[in-house]
Amino acid sequence: MDEARGGRPGRARLVLDGAITLLVGGVFFVLAFQNGSYDTTTWAAAAVLVWWTLGLVAVDVLPGRRPRRTALVAGTLLALLGAWALVSTQWTADADAAYLQAAEVALYAGAFFLVTSMVTREAAPKVLDGIALAIVAIALVALIGRL
């Protein structure tokens, strides 16, 4: 009814927009607060979460869309880089490090595909607001820790 009168979004739309911002901000805050996600267990858990979410998008449990052709090409090239890093475990002196590098590239590829399939032009400002909120929150935590 609010939309019909003045073109303003309804209360449900505002709540959804706020929820998207808080969810994105919360995820980025947790990742940043965990030592910037440099620890192997942190980014490995993030990779599992990203790929499970991408799987739920693929089977239409979560809303999403098919990425554009250019995004598919770029994401496929990123995935091939991960496959190459995985194959390199066969000839490298430190196979464990090469495997971890391949897993890290898999996280990047999954995050890339997740963003290209879920974030639309309409949702992009809310996602960016969430990232900005996380940056401010981490800066405040760091400031309070220093004082």
N, C-alpha and C positions, 0 to 999 in steps of 0.2 A: 504494500500500500504506500509506503514511503517512496518507493521508486516511481510510482505513477504520478505522485504529486510534484516533486521537485527534482527528480532525477537523482536524488541522494540514495546512497546504498542503505539497505535495511540493516537492522540490528544484527541479524544472523550473519550477514556478509562482513560486518565489522568484526564480529567475534571470530569468524573464520580467518580473516586477514591477520588479526592479532595472534591467533593460534599458530599460523604459519610462521610469522615473525619470531614468536617465542620458541617454537620448535627448532628452527634453523639456528637461532641465537644460542639456544641451550646446547645443541650438538657441537657447534663451533667452540663454545665456552669450555665444555668438557674436554674436547680434544686439545685445546690450547692449555688448559689448566694441568693436564697430564704431561707436563714437561714438553709441550709442543708436539706431542705424539712421536717423539724420537725413539721411544722405547719400542722394541719389537712387539711385545705383547699388546701394546696399545694400538698400533697401526694394524696389527693382524686381526684384532677384534673389530676394528673399524672396517677392514676389508670384508670380513664375514658378514657384518651388518649391511654393508653396501651391496654385496652380491645377493644376499637374501632379499633385500628390498627390491633389487632389480628383477629378481625372479618373480616376486609377487606382482610387479608391474607387468612382466611378460605374460603371466597367466590371468591378467585382468582382475586380480584381487584389489590392487591399488590403481588409482587412475593414472593414466599416462598416455603418451602418444608415440607414434613411430618417429624417430629422429629424421631430420633431413638427410639427403644423400651426402652432402659435404660432411656432416657430422658423422655419418656412418663410415665414410672413407677415412676421416681423421682417427676415429675410434678404432677402426680395424688396423690401421697402421700402428697405433699405440699397443694394441693387443699383440700384433706381430712382433713388436719390440720385446714384449714380455715373453713371447714364445722363444725368440732368439736368445734371450737371457737364460731361459730354462734349458735350452739345448746346450748353451755354453757350459753347463755344469759337467759335461762329458769331457772337456779338454782343459779345464782350468785347474790350477793348483789348489784353490780353496773352493770346493764345490758347495760348501755350506753358505758362504758369502754370496755366491752366484745365485743359489736358490732363493735366498732372502731378497736379493735384488729383483729376481723375477716375480716374487710374491708382492713386492712393493709396486712394481709396474702394473701388476694385476689390480691392485687397489686403485691406482690412478686411472686405469682403463674403466674399471667398474664405476668409479665416481663420475668419470666423463660421460659414460652412457646413461647413468642415472640422472644427471643434470639435464642432458639433452632430451631425455624422454619425459621428464616430469615438470621442468620449469618452462612456463610459457611467458609470453610478453607481459601478460597481465600479472603473473605471479612474481616476475623478476624484481620489481621494486620491494615487495615484501621479503624476498630472500635476501636482498642486499641490505634491507633494514635490519634483518636478523644478524647478518654478519657484522654490521656496524655496532649493533647492540652488544655482541660478544666482544668486539675489540674494546669498547668502552668499559665493559665489565672486567675484562682481564687487566686493563690499565688501572682501574680502581683497586683491584685486588693487589696488584704489584705496588701501587702507591701506598696502600695501607700497610703492606708488608715491610716497606722501607721505612715508614714513619714509626 
